[in-house]
Each structure stands twice: as C-alpha cells, then as structure tokens.
Amino acid sequence: MPLNSASTYGPISAAKPPLVSRARSLYAARRPWRVFLDISAISIPFSYADAMSRIRLNANHFRVNYALIILIVLFFSLVYHPISMIVYSVSFIAWLSLYFCREDPLLIFGRVVDDRVVLVALGLVTVVALVFTHVGINVLVALIVGVFLVGVHAAFRGTEDLFLDESDAAQGGLLSVVR
C-alpha cells in the first residue's frame, strides 16, 4: 500500500515553535486594543473604593497592555541616549522571551514562577540596568508618566464588560470559598 500524506498519520511534533510564531503569542496574550481603548467603557468612579477596585481589576485584566505602554514611554525617554538604548534593547529582548512570548509557564529550580513575579522582576532589572547607564532621572520621569497614564486608564475604565476566566478571577481575588 503506497503511503501518501493524506493517509499517513504521524506523531505530533513537540518541538518549540520558531521565534516568529512565538512572537505571535505576544499578540494573543494581550487584550485587544479596541477593547482596551473602548471610549464607551470610560466612566467616572463613584468613590475612592470604586476607583481602587477598578484599578485592581483592570491592572490584572490588562497587565500585558499596561506593561507595553510603560515600556513604550520608557523607550521614548531614552531616544537621545544611545548607550541606554542598547541596554534597553537587551532588556527588551529579555521581556520578549520571558514575559510576552512565553507560552509555557516559567520554571526555575523545578518551581513554576507566577507571571506577576516575572513582571516585577523584569521591571526591576530593566530600571536598575538603565540607572547604571546614568539616565536615572529619565527613567524616573518615564516611570512616573507611564504609571500615571496606566493609573488614569485603570481608574476611569469601567469593569462591567470585562470577561475574566476562572484563573484570572481567582488571581484577582474575585472568588471566595465559604466553609
């Protein structure tokens, strides 16, 4: 019996996808920009507690989008500093490989590392590396501007239309177990 591609079924390859297809997971991991920038979802919070609740929920839901915004603001603050741009480029490659384009959970010494821990660790490494290139004030101003933009969006973006799956809800503290 001749073998052809239509009648032959082989094992599914477990090899890692190439970098181009892994970069597409960045696109899939973040929330769509049309949802992120939906004008109809903008409203004034009723109270300070409502604003803080919105910030917490939006920060969890849009964390990849917010990280990208802060990294873009940081990039623009370093345009006139070539050495810092090189350091930033190296740290951005680390961001791509360890946070944005990673499909499997990160394992260190056999333990799974949470995405939020990776986010904070990469942020600290990036800031410290850039401060060592003597652009500390630029980094500080860029982080203040980025966090301000993220905070304003998170506080004024309504959370009524956000869809959280079970793992997002559990991480955000939305589920409780009553005994």
C-alpha positions as CSV (number, residue, x, y, z in Angstrom):
1,M,0.0,0.0,0.0
2,P,1.6,3.3,-1.0
3,L,2.0,5.9,1.6
4,N,0.7,9.4,0.9
5,S,0.3,12.4,3.1
6,A,-3.5,12.0,3.2
7,S,-3.4,8.5,4.7
8,T,-0.4,8.8,6.9
9,Y,-0.7,10.0,10.4
10,G,2.4,10.5,12.4
11,P,3.2,11.7,15.8
12,I,2.6,15.3,16.6
13,S,5.9,17.2,16.9
14,A,6.5,18.6,20.4
15,A,9.3,20.9,19.2
16,K,9.2,24.5,20.2
17,P,7.7,26.8,17.7
18,P,10.0,29.2,15.8
19,L,10.6,32.7,17.2
20,V,8.2,34.3,14.7
21,S,5.3,32.1,15.8
22,R,6.3,32.7,19.5
23,A,6.2,36.4,18.9
24,R,2.6,36.0,17.8
25,S,1.8,34.8,21.3
26,L,2.6,38.3,22.4
27,Y,-0.2,39.4,20.2
28,A,-2.5,36.8,21.7
29,A,-1.5,37.4,25.4
30,R,-2.5,41.0,25.5
31,R,-6.1,42.1,25.4
32,P,-7.3,43.6,22.1
33,W,-6.6,47.3,21.8
34,R,-10.1,48.0,20.6
35,V,-11.4,46.7,24.0
36,F,-8.6,48.5,25.9
37,L,-9.4,51.8,24.2
38,D,-13.2,51.5,24.2
39,I,-14.5,55.0,24.8
40,S,-17.9,53.8,25.9
41,A,-16.3,52.0,28.8
42,I,-14.9,55.2,30.3
43,S,-16.8,56.5,33.3
44,I,-16.1,58.4,36.5
45,P,-15.8,56.2,39.5
46,F,-18.4,56.7,42.3
47,S,-15.9,56.7,45.1
48,Y,-12.3,56.1,46.1
49,A,-13.1,52.5,46.8
50,D,-14.7,52.1,43.4
51,A,-11.6,53.6,41.7
52,M,-9.2,51.3,43.7
53,S,-11.4,48.3,42.7
54,R,-11.3,49.3,39.1
55,I,-7.5,49.8,39.2
56,R,-7.0,46.3,40.7
57,L,-9.3,44.6,38.2
58,N,-8.1,46.5,35.2
59,A,-4.4,46.0,36.2
60,N,-5.0,42.3,36.4
61,H,-7.0,42.2,33.1
62,F,-4.8,44.5,31.0
63,R,-1.4,43.8,32.6
64,V,0.3,43.0,29.3
65,N,-1.2,46.1,27.6
66,Y,-0.1,48.2,30.6
67,A,3.4,46.7,30.5
68,L,3.7,47.6,26.8
69,I,2.6,51.2,27.5
70,I,5.1,51.7,30.2
71,L,7.9,50.1,28.1
72,I,7.0,52.4,25.1
73,V,7.1,55.5,27.4
74,L,10.4,54.3,28.7
75,F,11.7,53.8,25.2
76,F,10.8,57.3,24.1
77,S,12.5,58.8,27.1
78,L,15.8,57.2,26.0
79,V,15.9,58.4,22.4
80,Y,18.8,60.7,22.9
81,H,20.9,58.3,24.9
82,P,22.5,55.6,22.6
83,I,24.2,53.5,25.3
84,S,21.0,53.4,27.3
85,M,19.1,52.4,24.1
86,I,21.5,49.4,23.7
87,V,20.9,48.4,27.4
88,Y,17.2,48.9,26.9
89,S,17.2,46.8,23.7
90,V,18.9,43.9,25.6
91,S,16.4,44.2,28.5
92,F,13.5,44.3,25.9
93,I,14.7,41.0,24.4
94,A,14.5,39.6,28.0
95,W,11.0,41.0,28.2
96,L,10.0,39.3,24.9
97,S,11.5,35.9,25.8
98,L,10.5,35.8,29.5
99,Y,7.2,37.6,29.6
100,F,5.5,38.5,26.3
101,C,6.3,35.5,24.0
102,R,6.4,32.7,26.5
103,E,3.7,30.1,26.1
104,D,4.7,27.6,28.8
105,P,5.0,28.5,32.5
106,L,8.4,29.7,33.6
107,L,10.2,27.1,35.7
108,I,13.1,27.9,38.0
109,F,14.6,25.1,40.0
110,G,11.5,23.0,39.2
111,R,9.0,25.6,40.5
112,V,6.5,27.5,38.5
113,V,7.0,31.3,38.7
114,D,3.9,33.4,38.5
115,D,3.6,35.9,35.7
116,R,3.3,38.8,38.1
117,V,6.6,37.8,39.7
118,V,8.2,37.8,36.3
119,L,6.7,41.2,35.5
120,V,8.1,42.7,38.7
121,A,11.5,41.1,38.4
122,L,11.9,42.2,34.7
123,G,10.8,45.7,35.7
124,L,13.3,45.9,38.4
125,V,16.1,44.5,36.3
126,T,15.3,47.0,33.5
127,V,15.2,50.0,35.8
128,V,18.4,49.1,37.6
129,A,20.2,48.4,34.3
130,L,19.1,51.7,32.9
131,V,20.1,53.6,36.1
132,F,23.6,52.2,35.8
133,T,23.8,54.0,32.4
134,H,23.4,57.3,34.2
135,V,19.9,58.1,32.9
136,G,18.2,57.7,36.3
137,I,16.2,60.9,36.1
138,N,14.9,59.9,32.6
139,V,13.9,56.5,33.9
140,L,12.2,58.0,36.9
141,V,10.3,60.6,34.9
142,A,9.3,57.9,32.3
143,L,8.1,55.6,35.0
144,I,6.1,58.3,36.7
145,V,4.5,59.3,33.3
146,G,3.8,55.6,32.5
147,V,2.3,54.7,35.9
148,F,0.2,57.9,35.8
149,L,-1.2,57.0,32.3
150,V,-1.9,53.4,33.4
151,G,-3.4,54.6,36.7
152,V,-5.7,57.1,34.9
153,H,-6.8,54.5,32.4
154,A,-7.4,51.8,35.1
155,A,-9.3,54.2,37.3
156,F,-11.6,55.5,34.6
157,R,-12.1,52.3,32.6
158,G,-15.3,50.6,33.7
159,T,-15.0,46.9,34.6
160,E,-18.6,45.8,33.9
161,D,-17.8,44.5,30.4
162,L,-14.6,42.7,31.2
163,F,-14.6,38.9,30.8
164,L,-12.4,37.1,33.3
165,D,-11.9,33.4,33.1
166,E,-11.7,31.3,36.3
167,S,-7.9,31.6,36.7
168,D,-8.0,35.4,36.3
169,A,-10.8,35.7,38.8
170,A,-9.0,33.6,41.3
171,Q,-5.8,35.6,40.9
172,G,-7.7,38.9,41.2
173,G,-9.4,37.7,44.5
174,L,-12.9,37.6,43.0
175,L,-13.6,34.0,44.1
176,S,-14.1,33.1,47.7
177,V,-14.7,29.8,49.3
178,V,-17.2,29.8,52.2
179,R,-16.9,27.0,54.6
